[in-house]
Amino acid sequence: MALEGASGQRDLISRWAGLDHATARNDIVKTLLGRGREGPDRLSLGQPGIDVTIVAEGRTDTLPINTTGQLYNHMLFLPLARLALAASSASLALAATVRHDFDITWVRRNPDGAHERPVIGINHQWPIPPIHANVGDRVVIRVRNLLGNQTTSLHFHGLFMRGTPHMDGPDAVSQCPIPPGSEFTYDFIVNQPGTYWYHSHTHAQYPDGLRGPLIVHDADFPYRKEIDEELVLTLSDWYHEEMSTLIPRFLSKNNPTGAEPVPQSALLNETQNLEVNVRPSRKYLLRIINMGAFAGQYFWIEGHNLTIVEVDGVYTKRAEASMIYLSAAQRVSVIVETRSDASANFPIVGSMDTLLFDVLPDDLNYNSTGWLVYDDAKPKPEPAPVDELEAFDDMKLVPWDGMELLPEPQRVVQLDVRMDNLGDGANYAFFGNTTYAMPKVPSLYTALSAGELASNPAVYGEYTRPFVLAKGEVVQIVLNNQDPGRHPFHLHGHNFQAIYRSPEEAGLWEDVEEAYRKFAKVPMRRDTLVVLPEGHIVLRFRADNPGVWLFHCHIEWHVVSGLVATFVEAPLELKGLTIPDDHLDACRQAGIPTVGNAAANSVDLLDLSGQNEPPAPLPDGFTPRGIAALVFSCIAGIVGVGVVAWYGFAAAQPIASPATPPASS
């Protein structure tokens, strides 16, 4: 249900708190008359001539308010509320429009206290603002790219974008990148409660700072009545150099083993030495988000238990933990019950998963410590040493809604992860034999312009690793990790049932009857799941959300190196989708075509000549070890020749003899 001004403007001015509040002319007056609950006892309307409109399932009725500053009992609205409720389904969501104007700008910050550098902020501020909305709200975000030297985009991680796939955010997939100086509007409805985040999905840009929480509040949160307060806590890793400097160094013949750059610091709420003030004998809902580029993190609070109640926007049955693990992009909400007295403060610890790092620099501080502060006058102790990092196994979680295992899949997609070198000597990431290369036309725009051929995966290009899915079919992803590292895999447009995860070094998935017996009747669901080194995972979802959705590792270095696949879901269902003018303007300003196949061929859609391609394969007989030996041999040879030349061509000095004193310098 929405109450809106006569102009149709629906800017959210307050969230109900059971208090009187005033509204300006044509702003929202918001009540909680839906779902059988009452709103505030009184509403103060600050300007004359406001038309209060109740909107429900397409029916509207208007109540003119022509007095100023009068206090209205909520009973005034009940006749209209009853009419609206009768016209709607049994459950009515409150709806408002949450608007933000975001100028994306450079600022300078020093979050770890060790190095000041340029970071990407919003409206000249960093950390960037959180986005808060209620279930059913419309979110409108107007973006202006004022970076000057980089394009950008925003992805709203974990939101399905049902009905608005062009708002998902990855450039070359659902949109063109937003050029410097351009404006671009994201406009979508949020129907999923829970903990999310938003970040750039262009140029591996978000580790430079363009990342922030996105929280969707829900009056039907199953643990709502026992929560006293709510807090958001972000984990992240931090680099002292910009991604534009680090990426060329990473994707280089001088790094043939593909060693990922190691961050300099871990951060809590984008800072260090964070203090979280709490009161005794209260229950806090703590929404934890890992917004890092690379490092998974172990998280614990000394002296306190963590009761898991949500992961990645999926409510769960209670699960007790002393320590949890969040990969990059994962979210976990926990209830923390504070102690009954305020006699001490307790460390909050985020500890980076150092097994992901090829090297451990001497100056690396892989822990970030904050404190639950009961009494600011009391000491803030250092965390106690931990003998073993043993986190709760998220595969044991049970969704609150009890959704059972989907039926046998109608489509099985097998993706084998491996790392290898290509002809330029750099190390790339592959699904099978394919490493991702961006199409010349955003894949969604290809789906919209290809007619009946939109169902042919060939039009999306060989190097987008496309899979065309039929509407409504059950899809099973079998992912075999042939790499000795962990990988967090994320699916856009959906969450998935995580129906199996093998131990480390289990090898390839074998589709045998015994394996199926291991599937839970009610499997855990989330949108980002870790596969263990040289192990495998099996995921299942229903293709009920037409659009073009990426599936990729959320270690940003592996996105850069190509560990990306594309699911084109029910493309013929997208024919009625209209791309907004400002989205098309961004393409025109960037010189990017908006029709045709992945090669921008709109005449012969099956002719992919000219598509973007990765480097050529490595010549036979070369290995990463051999490339490294060749590179360093060449470097040694060049240095050796340089030394010889320096000695050979240096100006000769006269040799002093006993009869001739040496010349003074």
Secondary structure, DSSP 4 states (H G I P E B T S, - for coil): -EEE-TT---B------SS--EE-TTS------GGG----SEEEE-STTEEEEEEETTEEEEEEE--SS-EEEGGGGHHHHHHHHHHS-SS-----EEEEEEEEEEEEE-TTSS--EEEEEETTBSSPPPEEEETT-EEEEEEEE--SS--B--EEET---TT-GGGS--BTTTB--B-TT-EEEEEEE----EEEEEE--STT-GGGT-EEEEEEE-TT-TTGGG--EEEEEEEEEE-SS-HHHHHHHHSSTT-TT-PPPPPSEEEETTBSS-EEE--TT-EEEEEEEE--SS--EEEEETT--EEEEEETTEEEEEEEES-EEE-TT-EEEEEEEPPS--S--EEEEEEE-GGG-S---TT-B-EEEEEEES-TTS--PPPPP-S------GGG--BTT-PPPP-S-SEEEEEEEEEEEBTTS-EEEEETTB-----SS-HHHHHHHSGGGGG-GGGG-GGG-EEEE-TT-EEEEEEEE-SSS-EEEEETT--EEEEEEPPTT--S----HHHHTTS-SS-EEESEEEEPTT-EEEEEEE--S-EEEEEEESSHHHHHTT-EEEEEESGGGGTT----HHHHHHHHHHT---SSSTT--SS-TT--TT---PPPBPPTT--HHHHHHHHHHHHHHHHHHHHHHHHHHSPPPPPPBTTBPPPP-
